C-alpha cells in the first residue's frame, strides 16, 4: 500500500479531488524562502516508514524522501474537508494556512517545516522535520517516568520558550496540549508541533465563537465562546505542566470527553501541592496562576511566566523523587 493509499483508506477511501485553499499560495509575511505551493508526488517521492501520529485534521507519516538522500521526514497529509470546515469561517479575513504559518516558524523548540504543497490527488501536504522521540501525551498517560526524571526543569523552560516564540510571531497556537509536544530522544529538550488550529493574534480571530482545541486543555473563554487572546495558550500550557508534574489533571474526574471542559470555570482545580505534596510550592503557585479560570486573573503573558520561572531551581522539594502514581 502506497503513502496516499494509506491515507485514503483512513478517510474511508475518498478524496475531495481539490485542495482547501491551495494550502500555501502566498507568504503570510514571514516567508522563510522554502518551497511553498508546489505539486508534491507522494507516491513517487516518498517511501512509507510508519504512521506516526493522528492529528486534529490530518494524518502524519514518517517517510523516506527520495529528493533528499532518503532522509526520514514527517509527511502531514491534511483532510481537505476538515481543513475547509475550519478555514471557511475565516475566509473574509484571508487567514494564512497552516502550511504558511508553519513555514515561518524557526525555533529550536518548534518543529521545522521544509515544504508545503498539494498532492497530485488534491490533498494539502506539509513536509517537516521528523522527531523520533515519544509524544508527551503518551509519556503522561503511561507514566513513563524514565522520559521525565531529572528533565522537567529544562523541559518546562523549553516548552515555555516555544510558546513565547509563537506569540512573538503574533500567533495564538490554540491547541497547546501534551499531544503536541514531542520529546527529543537522548536529550532534555522538546519540540512543539501542529499549527492546524493556529490563528493570527488579531481581533477578527479572537472574536467569540471559535471553540476549537483539545477540551481537557481548553480555557473557559474558549469553551464559553467568549473573546479570546494569547492567554488561552497560557491556560493550556499550565494544564500541561500540571499533568507533567503530577500525572493527574487539575480538574480530576472520570469524564475525558468535551463535557469535562465545562468544569474549568464551575469547579475549583485541585491544588498542585495537594496532587503532588513534594512539589516546589513556588513552582506550584506560578502554574496554578496560569490556569486561573478568569483570564484577567491569569498570568498575563508567557514572558511573565518565564520571568517568575527563572527563580525556580528545583521541581520537587529537597530533591525528592517525582510522584509516579500507582
C-alpha positions as CSV (number, residue, x, y, z in Angstrom):
1,X,0.0,0.0,0.0
2,X,1.4,3.4,-1.0
3,X,1.5,6.5,1.1
4,X,-1.6,8.1,-0.5
5,X,-3.5,4.8,-0.4
6,X,-2.7,4.5,3.3
7,X,-4.1,7.9,3.9
8,X,-7.2,7.4,1.7
9,X,-8.0,4.2,3.5
10,X,-8.1,6.0,6.8
11,X,-10.5,8.5,5.3
12,X,-12.8,5.8,4.1
13,X,-11.2,5.7,0.6
14,X,-12.4,9.1,-0.5
15,X,-10.6,12.1,-1.9
16,X,-12.1,15.5,-2.4
17,X,-10.1,16.0,-5.6
18,X,-9.3,19.5,-4.6
19,X,-7.2,21.4,-2.1
20,X,-8.6,23.6,0.6
21,X,-7.3,27.0,-0.3
22,X,-4.2,25.6,-2.1
23,X,-2.6,25.0,1.2
24,X,0.2,27.6,0.6
25,X,-0.1,30.2,-2.1
26,X,1.3,33.5,-0.9
27,X,3.5,34.0,2.0
28,X,1.9,35.3,5.2
29,X,4.6,38.0,5.5
30,X,7.0,35.7,7.4
31,X,8.4,33.8,4.5
32,X,11.4,31.6,5.0
33,X,12.2,31.2,1.4
34,X,11.4,27.5,1.5
35,X,9.3,25.6,-1.0
36,X,5.6,26.6,-1.0
37,X,2.7,25.8,-3.1
38,X,4.3,23.2,-5.5
39,X,2.8,19.9,-6.5
40,X,4.1,17.0,-4.4
41,X,4.2,13.5,-5.8
42,X,3.5,11.4,-2.7
43,X,3.6,8.1,-4.4
44,X,6.7,8.7,-6.5
45,X,8.8,10.6,-4.0
46,X,8.2,9.0,-0.6
47,X,8.7,5.6,0.9
48,X,6.4,5.0,3.8
49,X,8.2,4.1,7.1
50,X,5.3,4.1,9.5
51,X,2.2,6.0,10.6
52,X,3.4,8.2,13.4
53,X,0.6,10.5,14.7
54,X,-3.1,11.2,14.1
55,X,-3.7,14.9,14.3
56,X,-6.8,17.1,14.5
57,X,-7.3,17.4,10.8
58,X,-4.6,15.2,9.2
59,X,-2.6,12.0,9.2
60,X,1.1,12.2,9.9
61,X,3.6,9.7,8.4
62,X,7.3,9.1,8.7
63,X,8.7,8.5,5.2
64,X,12.0,8.5,3.3
65,X,12.3,11.4,1.0
66,X,14.0,10.4,-2.3
67,X,14.5,14.1,-3.1
68,X,16.8,14.4,-0.1
69,X,19.0,11.4,0.1
70,X,16.3,9.3,1.6
71,X,16.2,11.4,4.7
72,X,13.3,10.4,7.0
73,X,10.9,13.3,7.2
74,X,7.4,13.9,8.5
75,X,4.7,14.0,5.9
76,X,1.5,15.5,7.0
77,X,-1.4,14.9,4.7
78,X,-4.4,17.0,5.5
79,X,-8.1,16.1,5.2
80,X,-9.4,18.7,2.8
81,X,-13.0,18.6,4.2
82,X,-11.9,19.2,7.8
83,X,-9.5,21.9,6.7
84,X,-12.2,23.6,4.7
85,X,-14.6,23.4,7.6
86,X,-12.1,25.1,9.9
87,X,-10.7,27.6,7.5
88,X,-14.0,28.5,6.0
89,X,-15.1,30.6,9.0
90,X,-12.1,32.9,8.3
91,X,-12.4,33.3,4.5
92,X,-13.3,37.0,4.7
93,X,-10.1,37.7,6.6
94,X,-7.6,35.9,4.3
95,X,-6.2,33.8,7.1
96,X,-2.8,32.2,6.4
97,X,-3.0,28.5,6.0
98,X,-1.4,26.0,8.4
99,X,1.4,25.5,6.0
100,X,2.1,29.2,5.6
101,X,2.2,29.7,9.3
102,X,4.5,26.6,9.8
103,X,7.0,27.7,7.1
104,X,7.6,30.9,9.1
105,X,8.4,29.2,12.4
106,X,12.1,28.8,13.1
107,X,13.0,28.0,16.7
108,X,15.0,25.2,18.4
109,X,11.8,24.1,20.3
110,X,9.4,24.2,17.3
111,X,9.4,21.5,14.7
112,X,10.9,22.8,11.4
113,X,8.8,22.8,8.2
114,X,10.6,22.2,4.9
115,X,7.9,22.4,2.2
116,X,4.2,22.9,1.6
117,X,2.2,21.9,-1.4
118,X,-0.6,19.9,-2.8
119,X,-0.5,16.2,-3.8
120,X,-1.3,15.1,-7.3
121,X,-4.7,13.9,-5.9
122,X,-5.5,17.2,-4.3
123,X,-4.6,16.6,-0.7
124,X,-2.8,19.5,1.1
125,X,0.7,18.3,2.2
126,X,3.2,19.6,4.7
127,X,6.8,18.2,4.7
128,X,8.6,18.7,8.0
129,X,11.3,17.6,10.4
130,X,10.7,14.1,11.8
131,X,11.3,13.8,15.6
132,X,11.7,10.2,16.8
133,X,11.1,10.9,20.4
134,X,8.0,10.0,22.4
135,X,4.9,12.2,22.4
136,X,4.4,13.8,25.8
137,X,0.8,12.7,25.9
138,X,1.9,9.0,25.9
139,X,4.5,9.6,28.5
140,X,2.0,11.2,30.9
141,X,-0.8,8.6,30.3
142,X,1.6,5.7,30.7
143,X,3.5,7.4,33.5
144,X,6.8,6.8,31.7
145,X,8.9,8.5,34.3
146,X,12.2,7.5,32.6
147,X,11.5,10.2,30.0
148,X,10.9,12.9,32.5
149,X,13.1,12.1,35.6
150,X,15.6,14.9,36.1
151,X,14.5,16.7,33.0
152,X,11.4,18.6,34.0
153,X,13.2,21.8,34.9
154,X,14.7,22.2,31.5
155,X,11.6,20.8,29.6
156,X,9.2,23.4,31.2
157,X,11.5,26.2,30.2
158,X,11.8,24.8,26.6
159,X,8.0,24.5,26.3
160,X,7.5,28.0,27.5
161,X,10.2,29.3,25.2
162,X,8.5,27.6,22.2
163,X,5.2,29.3,23.1
164,X,6.9,32.6,23.7
165,X,8.3,32.4,20.2
166,X,4.9,31.6,18.6
167,X,3.4,34.6,20.5
168,X,6.2,36.8,19.3
169,X,5.3,35.9,15.8
170,X,1.8,37.2,16.7
171,X,0.0,33.9,16.5
172,X,-2.1,32.0,19.0
173,X,-1.5,28.3,18.8
174,X,-4.9,27.3,20.1
175,X,-4.1,23.6,20.7
176,X,-1.4,23.6,23.3
177,X,-1.6,20.1,25.0
178,X,0.7,17.1,25.7
179,X,-0.2,15.6,22.3
180,X,1.5,18.5,20.6
181,X,4.9,18.2,22.3
182,X,7.5,15.6,21.3
183,X,10.5,14.8,23.5
184,X,13.9,14.6,21.8
185,X,15.5,11.2,22.5
186,X,18.7,11.3,24.4
187,X,18.3,14.9,25.5
188,X,16.5,17.2,27.8
189,X,14.7,19.0,25.1
190,X,11.3,19.0,23.4
191,X,9.6,20.4,20.3
192,X,6.1,22.0,19.7
193,X,4.2,20.7,16.7
194,X,0.9,21.2,14.9
195,X,-0.3,24.6,13.7
196,X,-3.6,23.2,12.4
197,X,-5.7,25.4,14.7
198,X,-3.3,28.4,14.9
199,X,-4.7,31.8,14.2
200,X,-3.2,35.3,14.0
201,X,-3.3,37.3,17.3
202,X,-5.6,39.8,15.7
203,X,-9.1,41.0,16.7
204,X,-11.1,39.2,13.9
205,X,-9.6,35.8,15.0
206,X,-10.2,36.5,18.7
207,X,-13.9,37.2,18.5
208,X,-16.3,34.8,20.3
209,X,-17.3,31.6,18.5
210,X,-14.1,29.7,17.7
211,X,-14.5,26.8,20.0
212,X,-11.7,24.6,18.7
213,X,-8.9,22.8,20.6
214,X,-8.4,19.9,22.9
215,X,-11.2,20.0,25.6
216,X,-9.3,18.9,28.6
217,X,-6.8,21.7,28.0
218,X,-9.3,24.3,26.8
219,X,-9.7,27.6,28.7
220,X,-13.1,28.7,29.9
221,X,-13.3,31.6,27.5
222,X,-12.9,29.2,24.6
223,X,-15.5,26.8,26.0
224,X,-18.0,29.6,26.6
225,X,-17.4,31.2,23.2
226,X,-16.1,34.5,24.7
227,X,-13.5,36.8,23.3
228,X,-10.0,35.3,23.4
229,X,-6.4,36.3,23.3
230,X,-2.9,34.7,23.9
231,X,-3.9,33.8,27.4
232,X,-5.9,30.8,26.1
233,X,-2.5,29.3,25.3
234,X,-1.1,30.1,28.7
235,X,-4.1,28.3,30.3
236,X,-3.5,25.2,28.2
237,X,0.3,25.2,28.8
238,X,-0.4,25.5,32.6
239,X,-2.6,22.4,32.5
240,X,0.0,20.6,30.5
241,X,2.7,21.5,33.1
242,X,0.4,20.3,35.9
243,X,-0.1,16.9,34.2
244,X,3.6,16.6,33.5
245,X,4.5,17.1,37.2
246,X,1.7,15.2,38.9
247,X,0.5,12.7,36.3
248,X,-3.1,14.0,37.0
249,X,-5.4,16.7,35.6
250,X,-6.2,19.7,37.8
251,X,-9.9,19.0,37.3
252,X,-9.8,15.4,38.1
253,X,-12.6,13.1,37.1
254,X,-13.7,10.1,35.0
255,X,-15.1,12.3,32.2
256,X,-12.5,12.8,29.5
257,X,-15.0,14.0,26.8
258,X,-15.6,17.5,25.7
259,X,-18.1,18.0,28.6
260,X,-15.2,17.9,31.0
261,X,-14.1,21.3,29.8
262,X,-17.3,22.7,31.3
263,X,-15.7,22.1,34.8
264,X,-12.9,24.6,34.1
265,X,-14.9,27.6,35.4
266,X,-17.5,25.8,37.6
267,X,-15.3,23.7,39.8
268,X,-12.1,24.7,41.6
269,X,-9.0,22.9,40.3
270,X,-7.2,20.7,42.8
271,X,-4.1,22.5,44.1
272,X,-0.9,21.1,42.6
273,X,0.5,20.8,46.1
274,X,-2.4,18.5,47.0
275,X,-1.9,16.4,43.9
276,X,1.8,16.3,44.4
277,X,2.8,17.2,48.0
278,X,6.5,17.2,47.3
279,X,6.3,19.7,44.5
280,X,8.2,23.0,45.0
281,X,5.5,25.4,46.4
282,X,6.9,28.3,44.4
283,X,6.5,26.4,41.2
284,X,3.0,25.2,42.1
285,X,1.9,28.8,42.7
286,X,3.0,30.0,39.2
287,X,1.5,27.0,37.5
288,X,-1.8,27.5,39.3
289,X,-1.7,31.2,38.3
290,X,-1.6,30.0,34.7
291,X,-4.8,28.0,35.0
292,X,-6.9,30.7,36.7
293,X,-10.4,30.4,35.1
294,X,-10.8,34.1,34.7
295,X,-8.4,35.4,32.1
296,X,-7.9,38.7,33.9
297,X,-6.6,36.7,37.0
298,X,-4.3,34.6,34.9
299,X,-0.7,35.0,34.1
300,X,-0.6,37.9,31.7
301,X,1.9,36.6,29.2
302,X,4.3,33.7,28.7
303,X,7.1,36.2,29.3
304,X,5.8,36.9,32.8
305,X,5.7,33.2,33.5
306,X,9.4,32.8,32.3
307,X,10.4,35.8,34.5
308,X,9.0,34.0,37.5
309,X,10.2,30.6,36.4
310,X,13.9,31.8,36.3
311,X,13.8,31.9,40.1
312,X,12.8,28.2,40.3
313,X,15.8,25.9,40.9
314,X,14.1,22.6,41.6
315,X,10.8,20.9,40.7
316,X,10.5,18.8,43.8
317,X,11.5,19.9,47.3
318,X,14.8,18.7,48.7
319,X,15.4,16.6,45.6
320,X,12.5,14.3,46.4
321,X,11.6,11.8,43.7
322,X,8.8,12.6,41.3
323,X,5.4,11.1,42.1
324,X,4.6,8.1,39.9
325,X,1.1,7.3,40.9
326,X,0.4,3.6,41.4
